[in-house]
């Protein structure tokens, strides 16, 4: 049987942060048009986690954050090649 687990966390900042990835020069932004979240969906089969999908309200997920997410998944026995960020 295939089972799913999901969760989310707010990733909004309480202070202005640099924004990149838009046309023009990078700039500091103090607010967002809506709530910023990170969402996760895990797929289980036969008692083992087969895949993890991570969606982040960002234009770019850097190496440092990717490494942290992969490490957190590895702590639960999830192989890196089954994680999509």
ChimeraX attribute file (.defattr): number of C-alpha atoms within 10 A of each C-alpha:
attribute: neighborCount
match mode: 1-to-1
recipient: residues
	/A:1	6
	/A:2	11
	/A:3	12
	/A:4	12
	/A:5	11
	/A:6	12
	/A:7	10
	/A:8	13
	/A:9	11
	/A:10	12
	/A:11	13
	/A:12	15
	/A:13	11
	/A:14	8
	/A:15	9
	/A:16	12
	/A:17	13
	/A:18	9
	/A:19	14
	/A:20	15
	/A:21	10
	/A:22	9
	/A:23	6
	/A:24	7
	/A:25	8
	/A:26	11
	/A:27	12
	/A:28	11
	/A:29	12
	/A:30	12
	/A:31	13
	/A:32	10
	/A:33	5
	/A:34	7
	/A:35	10
	/A:36	15
	/A:37	15
	/A:38	15
	/A:39	15
	/A:40	17
	/A:41	14
	/A:42	18
	/A:43	17
	/A:44	15
	/A:45	12
	/A:46	9
	/A:47	10
	/A:48	12
	/A:49	20
	/A:50	16
	/A:51	18
	/A:52	23
	/A:53	14
	/A:54	17
	/A:55	14
	/A:56	17
	/A:57	14
	/A:58	13
	/A:59	10
	/A:60	9
	/A:61	12
	/A:62	8
	/A:63	9
	/A:64	8
	/A:65	11
	/A:66	14
	/A:67	12
	/A:68	11
	/A:69	16
	/A:70	19
	/A:71	15
	/A:72	12
	/A:73	17
	/A:74	13
	/A:75	10
	/A:76	9
	/A:77	11
	/A:78	19
	/A:79	16
	/A:80	15
	/A:81	10
	/A:82	16
	/A:83	17
	/A:84	13
	/A:85	14
